[in-house]
Amino acid sequence: MPLVLNEEQNMLKDAAKDFCKNNMPISQMRKLRDDKSEAGFDRDTWAQMVELGWAGITIPEDFGGLGFGYTGMGVVMEECGRTLACSPLFATAALGAGCILHGGNDEQKNELLPKVASGELLLALALEETPHHSPYGAEMAVEQAGGSYVVSGSKKFVLDGHVANKIIVVARSSGKAGDRDGLTLVLVDSGADGVGVTRTIMADSRNAANIEFSKVQGELLGEEGKGADVLDQVLDIGRILLSSEMLGGLQECFERTVEYLKVREQFGVPIGSFQALKHRAAQMFCEVELSKSVVLEALSALDESSDDVAELSSLAKARLNDTYNLVSSEGVQMHGGIGMTDEYEIGFFMKRSRVCEHALGNSAFHRDRYGVLQGY
Amino acid sequence: MSDLESFRSATRDWLEANCPASMRLPEREEDMIGGGTRQVYRNPDAKVWLDKMAGRGWTAPAWPTEYGGGGLSSAEHGILQDEMMNIGARTPISGMGFSMIGPTLLDYGTEEQKQTHLPKIVSGEIRWCQGYSEPGAGSDLASLQTRCEDRGDFFQVNGQKIWTSGAQYADWIFTLVRTDPKASKHDGISFVLIDMAQEAVSVKPIKLISGNSPFCETFFDNARCEKFNLVGQLNRGWTVGKRLLQHERSSISGLSGGGRRGRYDALGQLPEIAKQYIGEVNGRIDSPALREDVLINQMNQRAFSLTQRRSMEESQSGGTPTFATSLFKYFGSELGKKRLEIQLELMGTQSLGWDRQSFDDLESALTRTWLRSKAGTIAGGSSEIQLNIIAKRVLGLPD
């Protein structure tokens, strides 16, 4: 699997870098926050992203997408991560579209995927029921009634759940929480009777939602009781693409910190001349380089549908969690007092890193999973 | 069939026909062959294997054929390594001739130096050692004091080197000497090659914490060095010496290949050792804390290997790997050291035996390898020096 980008991917990355810098700088995120934006992202900017084809990068051309693959999506996510760009790209195009692509029947794919690619449909995946990632943890019940599936229960931390038009609900048709068997994916309209959405603004100024479902009717996505087969694939796609975003964020944070070490003077010299800081910066550099490698390898594995996607996704997510945590904590520490201010942007990376860390599995989860996959 | 495919199949056939069975068994540290006039071949197959490989130049596969090397492209070299790995073939010979002075002579040597020295490295006839550190010049290497004076027809060398790995087995030494005591620290240094088969050169092994004596002190008392064995320009040896350090650091971190197996594979794999010594419950190592240690190390190792591969791919695709050497030296040696500490934790007191009667081969090898691994983050520029280099050269942080 190649660990370098090809020419097309490099061009896409450059274009994404320009776009994010010019159209979605960190100041936009701050403004959305301060203005208490209802959507939590700028709809005009989202329309431009759709125009660029980003909503359909991983959607096959047959369904109105670009079919440009996961590495392509990864480099876009990476650039979005650098500017902490607010958009429904991840929830809709990675998680939501992934569920439909891997779980939907032809009719569902034909109907929904082109709408994702054209930006008219926003999606969300309602999975978690506790504060910790638990892929098979759903207790929420689903029952078949006539031709439709009826779900009841509550979900937490549904990324962009406050704006989604349709929600993919992970519910249980048999067994108990923790069982891999018995999970069923149900697609519901967010406007359907019995759906109660409470927006939760998170520390990173991004949005999720707590959603109550009270006898909500929806349609089956994939096979009843076999939802985990779809979920496993989609969660790995999500983990790897989120790792790509984190890679962008941590590189930006690290570069800003190194730059600050060169210009901030104390005791009459740049603080970057102190060995206590130099060594920590050099150690972070090593972690950053290793992070780049695991993300590239994991993206290639997705593109080639190779056997080790699952272990590479855990390898990547665990490493990116730890490295983003380290780099953003050190970023604040090395900036000193100014790093604690809201006015300065470095603290935003730390807030984003922690939310990303807990989305789709923290490091303890992924190390355990890696060990299980490797047989120890 | 493409050229590379036919190279692969021919290589596979040749290895199958020529690699003795005993040379396909896992290699312990004491099995490693360094060559030179003092090498003892306890297993005669080792000599057979060396001669066969040297005959094709495959002991130094990437070196040009005019100097005895294999002349392989990097793709062919990769294929040879893959095919050797597939049958578990041992690297027939290794050492500083291959990893350090050879590549440096290819970069900086005169035609005469290359013709004289490289073929004897390839054949295993001559073994080299490194005269860099001195008692007063460790991390601050450029403060070295060994004098080298022009005596008209030849150079005369006086002084002392230390930590000269394998000097007691070596035939020649490449060394940094001071040729202009009045010049500033880095400007008065030259890089010379000295034949150790003269009375004016003496070697004294140093016993280490591992109980072994892989390092020596080397003394020069009016030693003679032929003028044609000055590498690079007079008083410009620091440039040559630094290049050699890059080759050395690459080889310490395992980057330069020469068999892609991990350095400690003969000690077993951590997960299997954990299961054997700690036990398992539902397929998991039966100690959450130790399991976490094993996982962190294994996952870091995998990320590190991927980064080595990425660095090679970037240099092949025309990008400049700006981060490589010091990162690999630092991270690789620290990772290796940590791996052995974890193995000690897993094996408990069975890992700390000293006498070879009461402990099995793996156990007593581990004790010594663990102690020896401590040198990995010291030799070839300590971890602290590598971090200084990254901070300065890569991140551009001020002095």
HADDOCK unambig.tbl for C-alpha pairs under 7 A between the chains (distance, minus, plus):
assign (segid A and resid 3 and name CA) (segid B and resid 310 and name CA) 5.30 0.50 0.50
assign (segid A and resid 3 and name CA) (segid B and resid 313 and name CA) 6.90 0.50 0.50
assign (segid A and resid 4 and name CA) (segid B and resid 310 and name CA) 6.94 0.50 0.50
assign (segid A and resid 4 and name CA) (segid B and resid 313 and name CA) 6.82 0.50 0.50
assign (segid A and resid 4 and name CA) (segid B and resid 314 and name CA) 6.50 0.50 0.50
assign (segid A and resid 262 and name CA) (segid B and resid 397 and name CA) 6.17 0.50 0.50
assign (segid A and resid 262 and name CA) (segid B and resid 398 and name CA) 6.89 0.50 0.50
assign (segid A and resid 272 and name CA) (segid B and resid 397 and name CA) 5.58 0.50 0.50
assign (segid A and resid 272 and name CA) (segid B and resid 398 and name CA) 6.17 0.50 0.50
assign (segid A and resid 273 and name CA) (segid B and resid 397 and name CA) 6.39 0.50 0.50
assign (segid A and resid 273 and name CA) (segid B and resid 398 and name CA) 5.02 0.50 0.50
assign (segid A and resid 273 and name CA) (segid B and resid 399 and name CA) 5.17 0.50 0.50
assign (segid A and resid 278 and name CA) (segid B and resid 391 and name CA) 5.64 0.50 0.50
assign (segid A and resid 279 and name CA) (segid B and resid 387 and name CA) 5.51 0.50 0.50
assign (segid A and resid 279 and name CA) (segid B and resid 388 and name CA) 6.74 0.50 0.50
assign (segid A and resid 281 and name CA) (segid B and resid 391 and name CA) 6.96 0.50 0.50
assign (segid A and resid 282 and name CA) (segid B and resid 387 and name CA) 5.49 0.50 0.50
assign (segid A and resid 282 and name CA) (segid B and resid 390 and name CA) 5.71 0.50 0.50
assign (segid A and resid 282 and name CA) (segid B and resid 391 and name CA) 5.39 0.50 0.50
assign (segid A and resid 286 and name CA) (segid B and resid 327 and name CA) 6.09 0.50 0.50
assign (segid A and resid 290 and name CA) (segid B and resid 303 and name CA) 5.62 0.50 0.50
assign (segid A and resid 290 and name CA) (segid B and resid 304 and name CA) 6.12 0.50 0.50
assign (segid A and resid 290 and name CA) (segid B and resid 307 and name CA) 5.78 0.50 0.50
assign (segid A and resid 293 and name CA) (segid B and resid 303 and name CA) 6.74 0.50 0.50
assign (segid A and resid 293 and name CA) (segid B and resid 306 and name CA) 5.85 0.50 0.50
assign (segid A and resid 293 and name CA) (segid B and resid 307 and name CA) 5.31 0.50 0.50
assign (segid A and resid 293 and name CA) (segid B and resid 310 and name CA) 6.61 0.50 0.50
assign (segid A and resid 294 and name CA) (segid B and resid 303 and name CA) 5.87 0.50 0.50
assign (segid A and resid 294 and name CA) (segid B and resid 306 and name CA) 6.84 0.50 0.50
assign (segid A and resid 315 and name CA) (segid B and resid 299 and name CA) 6.50 0.50 0.50
assign (segid A and resid 367 and name CA) (segid B and resid 295 and name CA) 6.44 0.50 0.50
assign (segid A and resid 371 and name CA) (segid B and resid 295 and name CA) 6.58 0.50 0.50
assign (segid A and resid 372 and name CA) (segid B and resid 284 and name CA) 6.93 0.50 0.50
assign (segid A and resid 375 and name CA) (segid B and resid 283 and name CA) 6.38 0.50 0.50
assign (segid A and resid 376 and name CA) (segid B and resid 271 and name CA) 6.29 0.50 0.50
assign (segid A and resid 376 and name CA) (segid B and resid 283 and name CA) 5.58 0.50 0.50
assign (segid A and resid 376 and name CA) (segid B and resid 284 and name CA) 4.64 0.50 0.50
assign (segid A and resid 376 and name CA) (segid B and resid 285 and name CA) 5.82 0.50 0.50
